[in-house]
Amino acid sequence: MDDGSPPTLAVRRAALSTCDRGASDAGILADGALVVRDGEVRWIGKDAEVEERFDLSSTIQIDARGRLVTPGLVDAHTHLLFGDRGEREAEFAELSAGVPYVEIARRGGGILATARATRAASDEEMVSGAVARARRLLTQGVTTVEVKSGYGLSVPEELRMLRLVREVARSLAGEMTVVPTLLALHAVPPEHDGDRAAWVRKVLEELLPAAAGERLAAFCDVFVAPTAFGVDDARRVLEAGRALGLVPRLHADQLSDDGAALLAAEVGASSADHLEHVSDAGIAAMARAGVVAGLLPTSTLLARVRPFAPGRRLVDAGVVVALATNVNPGTGMSENVGLTLSLACLEGGLTPAEALVAATAGGARALRLADVGRLAPGMAADLVLWGARTPAHLCWHTAVNHALLVVKGGRVVHQAEAWSAADCVGG
Ligand code: NIG
């Protein structure tokens, strides 16, 4: 018998996927059980043993009846805080008709359109929109979400965005962990009339010190692309951010090979995300430096960028892969987690087990969070009970929500209605 107080929660008769056995193994324990106390996983083992070991008389018990139970998903790349005045939905028709994403950006649409809408939106509108989007992710199993600034494009507006991310985190306290990122270089602000250097100077001299001083962000991110910023500007900003305690991350090699994966390795970034055009040298450098590859296949689809990122080659090269939704109004207006999982397999070449591990343990690695993304004693009791028996089912039954029950810190924070999630397991 365990000598501590009784568990608060026990999950029983589960296909328990621990996601703690490396990139390609979902770590399935058949007929598994897991017990939780004080918000933490305390024990994992065979269901047949749990009653011998623990007094479950006062414990809430969840009988999974063979269903899959995984760690809560860690969505390590989103821009889900933004204002919206309808311009981006109008751009969708243009994208569909074949106008490239970069062409829309060059005409003053894209990120600049969302920046205009963001500046015009009230704090309340911004926060309520973001909380609603985050909760849509929660209902699909996401218990940790990263949220970036990057649509403010001025020092006061970027700081306002980060303070609003803090409000979003407060609104979701106990339901989801929210990780804030300062996206310091996203687009050249309209006021600077194409003068990149002027914005980079402001970022270095004003934005980074203010954001770090107020402890508004954990990460500093940059968008390296021909329409955005080059590697030299990115390096200066990421190094300055790192000196202030902000961990570097990059939007890398999304639209072309810009050498951004190499820069990620050079500056010790926690992750380089997108990577549709990453070079072999970039992959090798990321593997050597331990940079996580953030795959965002839904945005590859929705922005009509091709090819998809080489997920298979990244895994085979030994790069840790994270899988994220990249919810944003331009390249990722979808909170559909199931679609992301399926695309990672169909277009990225991952196996379903790899996609699941990337969406859990991989995301946690990208965010440098040690206590989420895996199931093991001592880890946070963030769990999802799925209406499926296997990771393969979640990927095969595409774009359908299977999250029946979501647990955050040992507490049930979402229980699906019969109509809102598919339960494909009988009995
Ligand atoms: O991650 N690539 C840059 N940033 C976002 C898109 C932002 C937008 O189009 O509004 C991304 O895809």
Boltz pocket constraint, residues with backbone or C-beta under 6 A from the ligand:
constraints:
  - pocket:
      binder: B
      contacts: [[A, 79], [A, 110], [A, 111], [A, 114], [A, 223], [A, 251], [A, 254], [A, 299], [A, 326], [A, 328], [A, 329], [A, 330], [A, 331], [A, 332]]
      max_distance: 6.0
